[in-house]
Amino acid sequence: MARKTLRARRFFSLIFPFFFITSVYAEQTPVSAKTVTVEAKNETFAPQHPDQYQSWKATSEQSAREDALAEDPRLVILWAGYPFSRDYNKPRGHAYAVTDVRETLRTGAPKTAEDGPLPMACWSCKSPDVARLIQQEGEDGYFHGKWARGGPEIVNDLGCADCHNTASDDFAQGKPALTLSRPYAERAMEAIGKPFDKAGRFDQQSMVCGQCHVEYYFDGKNKAVKFPWDEGMK
């Protein structure tokens, strides 16, 4: 029960700021992940969405790292045996997503693109470049190989194109154009009978955040991301 409570606290502390940003928007036509053309540079969209861009940029104001272990010593037991146990720093804002995963002890110290303990999947919630690579290489192509392989390509911090179809006319007109940019997240919603394109506005807002703020595991030879209910709830 304590573990579930801890996860719930983390989930809601991370999701509420983003939920506030997306909730100010009006209804829009949802877009399938299969049709999104990805522009990964967040700065590109500042002229079209100045308030939202400034809200995203404000996530860089928390420069200091916080020690999660000091707040909850139980993490020594809860994370034992996982890469999480190598580094107990709390996550910072979205603007630090790439920096923090590059600097954490959890990813080891790879010396080449084929070196290191962790898979490419560890980039999956850090950058809109992930959606771009999935679109270019397919899911199998993206997930193939070690985490270090993604270093030269994944450089833009978590932002606009992770949750919005930035290539759409709706987005150009100032509308949210919400989308699930990770195909595995889209499949997970369909598996529980909640397809994104049939969901209401508030459910869609939760779903785009839930692409990353969710429990997951790595599956198969490529260690692809899967949600626990990927094959349904029965």
C-alpha positions as CSV (number, residue, x, y, z in Angstrom):
1,M,0.0,0.0,0.0
2,A,2.9,2.4,0.8
3,R,4.4,1.8,-2.6
4,K,1.1,2.5,-4.4
5,T,0.7,5.7,-2.3
6,L,4.2,6.8,-3.2
7,R,3.6,6.2,-6.9
8,A,0.3,8.1,-6.8
9,R,1.9,11.1,-5.2
10,R,4.6,11.2,-7.8
11,F,2.1,10.8,-10.6
12,F,-0.2,13.6,-9.6
13,S,2.7,16.0,-8.7
14,L,4.1,15.6,-12.2
15,I,0.8,15.5,-14.2
16,F,-1.1,18.5,-12.6
17,P,1.1,21.3,-14.1
18,F,0.8,19.8,-17.6
19,F,-2.9,19.1,-17.2
20,F,-3.4,22.8,-16.4
21,I,-1.6,23.8,-19.5
22,T,-3.7,21.6,-21.8
23,S,-7.0,22.2,-20.1
24,V,-7.1,25.8,-21.3
25,Y,-7.6,24.7,-24.8
26,A,-10.8,24.1,-26.7
27,E,-11.9,20.9,-28.4
28,Q,-9.9,19.6,-31.3
29,T,-9.9,16.8,-33.8
30,P,-7.6,14.0,-32.4
31,V,-4.8,12.7,-34.6
32,S,-3.4,9.2,-34.8
33,A,0.3,8.8,-34.0
34,K,0.7,7.2,-37.4
35,T,0.1,10.5,-39.2
36,V,2.2,12.9,-37.1
37,T,5.1,14.7,-38.7
38,V,7.5,15.6,-35.9
39,E,9.3,18.9,-35.5
40,A,11.3,18.3,-32.3
41,K,12.6,21.8,-31.5
42,N,10.4,23.4,-28.9
43,E,11.5,26.9,-29.7
44,T,10.0,26.6,-33.2
45,F,6.5,27.0,-31.7
46,A,7.1,29.9,-29.4
47,P,5.6,32.5,-31.9
48,Q,2.4,30.4,-32.4
49,H,1.9,29.5,-28.7
50,P,3.8,32.1,-26.6
51,D,2.0,31.5,-23.3
52,Q,2.4,27.7,-23.5
53,Y,6.0,28.0,-24.6
54,Q,6.8,30.3,-21.6
55,S,5.0,27.8,-19.3
56,W,7.2,25.0,-20.7
57,K,10.3,27.2,-20.4
58,A,9.5,27.9,-16.7
59,T,10.2,24.2,-16.0
60,S,13.9,25.1,-16.2
61,E,13.7,27.3,-13.2
62,Q,14.3,24.4,-10.8
63,S,18.0,24.0,-11.3
64,A,18.9,22.2,-8.0
65,R,18.5,18.5,-7.7
66,E,16.5,17.1,-4.8
67,D,17.4,13.9,-2.9
68,A,14.4,11.5,-3.0
69,L,16.1,9.2,-0.5
70,A,16.3,11.9,2.1
71,E,12.5,12.3,1.9
72,D,11.7,8.6,1.8
73,P,14.4,6.1,3.0
74,R,12.1,3.2,2.0
75,L,13.4,3.7,-1.6
76,V,16.5,1.7,-0.6
77,I,14.2,-1.4,-0.4
78,L,11.7,-0.4,-3.0
79,W,14.3,0.2,-5.7
80,A,16.7,-2.6,-4.7
81,G,18.0,-4.5,-7.7
82,Y,16.8,-1.9,-10.2
83,P,18.9,0.7,-12.0
84,F,16.9,3.3,-10.0
85,S,19.0,2.3,-7.0
86,R,22.1,3.8,-8.5
87,D,20.8,7.4,-8.2
88,Y,18.2,8.8,-5.9
89,N,17.8,12.2,-7.4
90,K,14.2,13.4,-8.0
91,P,13.2,14.2,-11.6
92,R,13.3,17.9,-12.4
93,G,11.2,19.8,-14.9
94,H,10.6,18.8,-18.6
95,A,13.3,21.2,-19.7
96,Y,15.9,19.0,-17.9
97,A,14.6,15.7,-19.3
98,V,17.6,15.0,-21.6
99,T,20.2,16.5,-19.3
100,D,19.1,14.5,-16.4
101,V,19.0,11.1,-18.2
102,R,22.5,11.8,-19.6
103,E,23.9,12.7,-16.2
104,T,22.3,10.1,-14.0
105,L,24.3,7.1,-12.7
106,R,21.4,4.8,-13.7
107,T,22.5,4.7,-17.4
108,G,26.0,3.7,-16.5
109,A,29.1,5.1,-18.4
110,P,28.9,3.8,-21.9
111,K,32.0,4.4,-24.0
112,T,30.6,3.5,-27.4
113,A,27.2,3.3,-29.1
114,E,27.1,-0.4,-28.4
115,D,28.2,-0.2,-24.8
116,G,26.3,0.2,-21.5
117,P,23.7,-1.6,-19.4
118,L,20.5,0.0,-20.6
119,P,18.4,-0.1,-23.8
120,M,17.2,2.6,-26.1
121,A,13.8,2.4,-24.3
122,C,15.3,4.6,-21.6
123,W,15.0,7.6,-23.9
124,S,11.3,7.0,-24.6
125,C,9.9,9.7,-22.3
126,K,12.6,12.2,-22.5
127,S,12.3,14.0,-25.9
128,P,10.2,14.7,-29.0
129,D,13.1,13.3,-30.9
130,V,11.9,9.9,-29.8
131,A,8.6,10.4,-31.8
132,R,10.7,11.6,-34.7
133,L,13.0,8.5,-34.7
134,I,10.0,6.1,-34.3
135,Q,8.5,7.8,-37.4
136,Q,11.7,7.5,-39.3
137,E,12.9,4.1,-38.2
138,G,9.7,2.3,-37.1
139,E,9.3,1.0,-33.5
140,D,11.7,-1.9,-34.0
141,G,14.3,0.3,-35.5
142,Y,14.0,2.8,-32.7
143,F,14.1,0.3,-29.8
144,H,17.0,-1.7,-31.3
145,G,20.3,-1.4,-29.5
146,K,21.8,0.2,-26.4
147,W,20.8,3.5,-24.8
148,A,24.1,5.1,-25.9
149,R,23.1,4.8,-29.6
150,G,20.5,7.5,-29.2
151,G,22.9,10.1,-27.8
152,P,23.6,12.0,-31.1
153,E,20.0,12.0,-32.1
154,I,18.0,12.7,-28.9
155,V,18.9,16.3,-28.0
156,N,15.6,18.2,-27.6
157,D,14.0,18.2,-24.2
158,L,10.5,16.8,-23.6
159,G,8.1,19.3,-25.1
160,C,5.6,20.3,-27.7
161,A,5.6,17.5,-30.2
162,D,5.4,14.8,-27.5
163,C,1.7,15.6,-26.9
164,H,0.7,17.8,-29.9
165,N,0.5,17.2,-33.6
166,T,2.7,20.2,-34.4
167,A,2.4,19.7,-38.1
168,S,-1.4,20.1,-38.2
169,D,-3.4,23.1,-39.3
170,D,-5.2,23.1,-35.9
171,F,-1.9,23.6,-34.1
172,A,-0.9,26.4,-36.5
173,Q,-4.2,28.1,-35.6
174,G,-3.5,28.0,-31.9
175,K,-5.5,24.9,-31.1
176,P,-4.0,22.0,-29.0
177,A,-4.1,19.2,-31.7
178,L,-3.5,16.6,-29.0
179,T,-2.0,13.3,-30.1
180,L,-0.4,10.2,-28.7
181,S,3.1,10.5,-30.3
182,R,4.1,7.0,-29.0
183,P,2.4,4.2,-30.9
184,Y,2.8,1.8,-28.0
185,A,0.7,4.2,-25.9
186,E,-2.0,4.4,-28.6
187,R,-2.2,0.6,-28.6
188,A,-2.4,0.4,-24.9
189,M,-5.4,2.7,-24.9
190,E,-7.1,0.6,-27.5
191,A,-6.4,-2.6,-25.5
192,I,-8.6,-1.4,-22.7
193,G,-11.4,-0.2,-25.0
194,K,-10.4,3.5,-24.7
195,P,-9.1,4.5,-28.2
196,F,-7.7,8.0,-28.2
197,D,-9.8,9.3,-31.1
198,K,-13.0,8.3,-29.3
199,A,-12.0,9.8,-26.0
200,G,-13.4,13.1,-24.6
201,R,-11.3,16.2,-24.2
202,F,-10.4,15.6,-20.5
203,D,-9.6,12.0,-21.1
204,Q,-7.3,12.9,-24.0
205,Q,-5.5,15.4,-21.8
206,S,-4.9,12.6,-19.3
207,M,-3.8,10.2,-22.0
208,V,-1.1,12.4,-23.5
209,C,0.4,12.9,-20.0
210,G,-0.1,9.2,-19.4
211,Q,2.2,8.3,-22.3
212,C,5.0,8.9,-19.8
213,H,3.5,9.2,-16.3
214,V,2.6,5.5,-16.1
215,E,3.9,2.1,-15.1
216,Y,5.7,0.2,-17.8
217,Y,8.1,-2.6,-18.5
218,F,10.6,-3.5,-21.3
219,D,9.6,-6.5,-23.4
220,G,11.3,-8.8,-25.9
221,K,14.7,-8.8,-27.5
222,N,14.6,-5.1,-28.3
223,K,13.4,-4.2,-24.8
224,A,10.4,-2.3,-26.2
225,V,8.2,-0.3,-23.9
226,K,4.9,-2.0,-22.9
227,F,2.2,-1.0,-20.5
228,P,1.0,-3.7,-18.0
229,W,-2.4,-3.8,-19.7
230,D,-1.0,-4.0,-23.3
231,E,-2.9,-7.2,-24.0
232,G,-6.1,-6.1,-22.2
233,M,-7.3,-6.2,-18.6
234,K,-8.6,-9.9,-18.4
